[in-house]
Amino acid sequence: MFLIAWSAIARPTPPTAGPGAPLPEEFRRTSISPALLAPLPTTGGVPRMVPARVRPGTAEDWATHDRRYALLRMQQLRAGSAPATRASGLAAIRECKDPSAFESMYGALKGERHDVQMAMLDAFAVGGDEGQYAIASMAIQSADKGVRAEATRRLTLPPGPGALAAIDDGLRAGDHEWVNNAGVLAGAVHAIEAIPQLIFAQYVQQPTEERGDRAWIAIGKTTSYVQNVVPVTGDNSGAFQPVIGQVYEGVVFRIQDCVATVYHGGVHDSLVAMTTYDSGMDTAGIGWDMRAWRTWFDTTYVAIKRRQADELAAAVTPSTPAR
């Protein structure tokens, strides 16, 4: 078994200036997520931060929206369209207020030029929680760094259920770039609710998809010898043509299968940044050790969050007047 490492490093922007510094107002919470008040499960997967997103509308609505935006792309956004025609198409995108259309819109237009991507983000920005899910999904799935940055800028803070659902989906995705981007986004919006998922999404081991030899190394020598002769005749002459054989001596080292370890650098960096700022202690020393992270979360971080939850509850509970 051989180990191959790959890492997509992308640094999140920490929301504060140093460990223990007060969080900006937009990152504060009025309650503590239940996922941060209990130890990590020992069996099964990590529970979701929020319920899985359910697409609004019906199958008939979705089919209608699919046709509408496919037609809009072909008629108004194709290469060579008149400026007025393209502007009309962009305006139609921005004017969409139906959350059931957002997924169809993104599916039809995600490969279009930058102005189309910005128009979609503008529509999603006024689309409530469903729009926040769509914006966060673009911040995770887009291959364009500029689009991801613009999408992140349009997310409300602190992140609501829509954005958290998209981050949760991204961290559970099979695409390693999406996982890494979801981790970066979690750090950018200080989604501390994602800390349990981030712990287990730092890296993953998986077998390679192809079968057969991955590589080989031969160390040895070759000895040539005459293994046969072929008679050759001509006018009043004759001869023999030698057939040369070869003998190989040595060792052949074959790699027939391997396991790849994929390190998600953006996930790890966001995890360290958020836990450091939220707990007031430097967690960089834990490194990539998932067992050490589990121990720290269960024995240290949960206690911190329970104390914070008690303080929040006491702050909203009216005191009993003394007699």
N, C-alpha and C positions, 0 to 999 in steps of 0.2 A: 504494500500500500504506500503510495507516495502522496505528498502534500504539496498542493499548489496554492499560492496565495495571490489574491487580487484585491485591490482596495480602490474605491472611488472616494477620494478625499474632497470634502466640501465643508468649509468652516461655517457654522452657524454664527449669528450675531448675538452675543449674550445681551440680555435686557438691562443689566446693571453693571456697575463699575468694579465690583469686587465682592468677595465672599462676605456675607452678612449685611451688605448694603441694602437699604430699603428698595423694594420694587416700585417702579413707576405705577401710577394709579391704574393705567389700562391693563396691567398684568395682575392686579389683585383679584381675589376670589371672595365671594360672600359665603361660600360653604366649601367644605373639603370633599373631593370625590370619594365615594365609597371604595373605589379600587385602591386608594392610597391609605386606607385605614385598616387593611387586613393583610396578613402575610401572603406571599405569592403561593399559588396552588402547587402542590407536589405532584399532581397527576392532571392529565388533560391540558388543554390550552389555556392561555391567559384570557380572562373574560374581557369582553369589549368595553371600551370607555363609555360608549353610548350605544343604544340599539342600532342595529344595521339599518341603513337608509333604505326606504321603500319608495320607488319611483312613483310620483303622483300621476293620476290619469288612468286611462284604459288602453288596452291593446289597439283599439280603433283610433284613439287620439294619437298614439305613438306612430301608427302607420301614416296618418294624415300629416303629422309634422315631418316625418322622414321624407315624404314626397315633396312637401313644400320647400324644404331647405335644399334638397337635391336639385330641384328646379331653379331655385334662387341662385345657387352656385353656377349652374350652367348658363342661365340667361343673363345674369347681372354681374357676376364676379369673374367670368372667364377672362383669359388673357386677351387683350385688344378691345375690351369693352370701352365704350365712350365714358369719359369722366363723369358725366351726368348720370349715366346708367349705373356706374359703380357706386356713386354717392347715394343713389336711391336704394341700392341693395344694402349698403352699410347702415342707412337710416332705418330700414326695415328690421335689421338685426337689433339695433339699439332699442327699438320701440317694442320689442317682444317682452311681455309681462307675464306670460303663461309658464309657470314652473314645469308643467308637463312637457314643454317644448325644448327645455334646456339640453337634455341629453341628445335629442335628435339634431339640434343645432350644432352641438359640439362634434357629434359623429360625422356630420356632413362637411363641416368647415374647418376642422382642426388642422388640415394640411395647407390651408390658404395663407396668403401673405399677412404681414404684420398688422396692417390696418384692419383686416378682418378679425384677427385675434383680439385687438383692442376693442373693437365694437362688441364682440361677445362678452368680454370682461365688463364693459360698461352696462350691458343688459343684465348680466348676472349680479352686479353690485347692488342693484335695486330689487333683486328677486328674493329677498328674505333668506330664510335658512336654506332653502333649496338652492338659491343662488350662491350662498357661501360654500355649499358642498361642491358646486360646479367650479367655483373659483379655486378652491383648494385642490380639486382634482387636476385642474390645469397647471397649478403650481407643482404638482407631483409628476404628471405624465408628459408635459410638453418637453420636447427635445431642445427648445430654444431657451437659452438662459435669460434673455431679455423678457420673454413672455412669462417665465417663471417668476422673475423679479417683480414685474407689474402685477401679476396675480397675487403674490404675497402682500404687496402694498395695499391691495384692495380688501384684504381680510379684516373683519372687525376684531377688536381686542377688548377683553379676552376672547379666545375662540369659542364660538357657540357649538351646539350639537352638530350642525351641518359640517363645519370645518373639522371637528373632531372625528366624525364618521369617515370623512375622506382620508384623514391621516391614518385612522385605524385600518381602513381598507388598503392604503398604500403600504403600511408596514407588514401586512399579511400577503402582499402580492408575490407572484412568482418571478417578476421582473426585478433584477437586482438594482437597476437604475431607479426604478420607482421606489423601492424600499429605501434606498439611500436618500432620494429626494424627499420622501416623507419624513425621514429623520431630520433632515435639514430644516424643513418647514416647521416641524414640531419645536425645534430650538428657536426659530425666528419669531414664532408667536408665543413662546413660553408655554407650550401645552404640557404642563406638568402631569396632567391626567394620563399622558402617554408613557410615563416613566416605566411602568411594568412591561409594556410592549417593547420599549427601546432596549431594555436589559436583554431580552431574548432575541432581538433582531440585529445585534451587533455583528454577528457572523453566522454563517450556515455552512455545513458540510454536505456535499452531495456527490454521487458518482458521476463520472462523465457520461454523456449520452452515447458516444460512439463506442463500438466494440472492435476488438482486434488490437494489434500492436500499436502502442502509442509512440514507442521509440526503441532503438536497439543500439548496442555498443559491441563491436567485435574486436577482440584482442588475440592475435595469433600470427601464424606464418603460413605461407602457401609454398608447397613443394611441387615442382613440375616433373613429369616423367613421360616416357614414350609408352603409351598403353596399347598401341596397335600400329601396324603399317599397312598401307594400301599399295598393291602393285600397280605400277604405271608402265605401260609398254608403248613403244614407238617403232619406227622403221629400223630394223636391225639393232634395237636397243631396249633396255629394260631397267627399271629402277623401282624404288619403294618410297612412298610418301608417308612420313611419320604422322601419327595422330597423338597429339599432346594431351595428357590428362593432368589433373591437379588434385593434390591432397591438402586439405585444410587441417591445421592443428591449432588448438587454442580454445578460447571461451567466447561464447556469444551471450550477452546480457540483454534480455528482452523485457520490456515493460508492457504488459498486456492489459492492465487496468489501473485506475488511479482514482483517488478521491480529491475533489477540489474544495478548498476552504475559501469562501468568499467573505472578505472583511468589508463591512459597510462603514467606511470612515465617517460619513456625515452623521450616521446614527450614533456612533460612539461619542463623537465630539458634542453633539446636542445633549446626550445623556450626562456627560461630565459637566457641561456648562450649567444645565438646569439643576442638577442635584447639588452642585457646589453652591450656587446662588440661593437655592431654596432652603438648604439645610444649614448653611453657614459654615460648612466644613469642606476642605479640599478633597474631592473624591477622585482626582486624577490618578492617585496612587493605586487605586483598585485595578486599573488597567483593563484588560479584555477578559478577565476571569469571571465567567458567568456565575460560578458558585460563590465567589467572593461578593459579587453584586447581590446575589440572592440573600446572603447572610447579612450584608449591610442594610438592605431594604427591610428585611424581616425584623432585625434586632434594633436598628437605629432609626431609620426613616419613618417607619410606621409609628413609633413612639412620638416622634416630632409632630407628625400630622395629627395624631390623636390629641396631643396637647393643644395644637392650634384649633382643632375642632371644638374642644371644650371652651377655649377662650372666646371663639366666635359665638357659641351658644350662650355663654354668660353675658356677652355684650348685648344680646337682644332680649334677655330675660329680665323683666322688671324686678328690681330688688324689693324685698318685703320690708315695710317700714318697721322700725324698732318700737317696742311698747315699753 
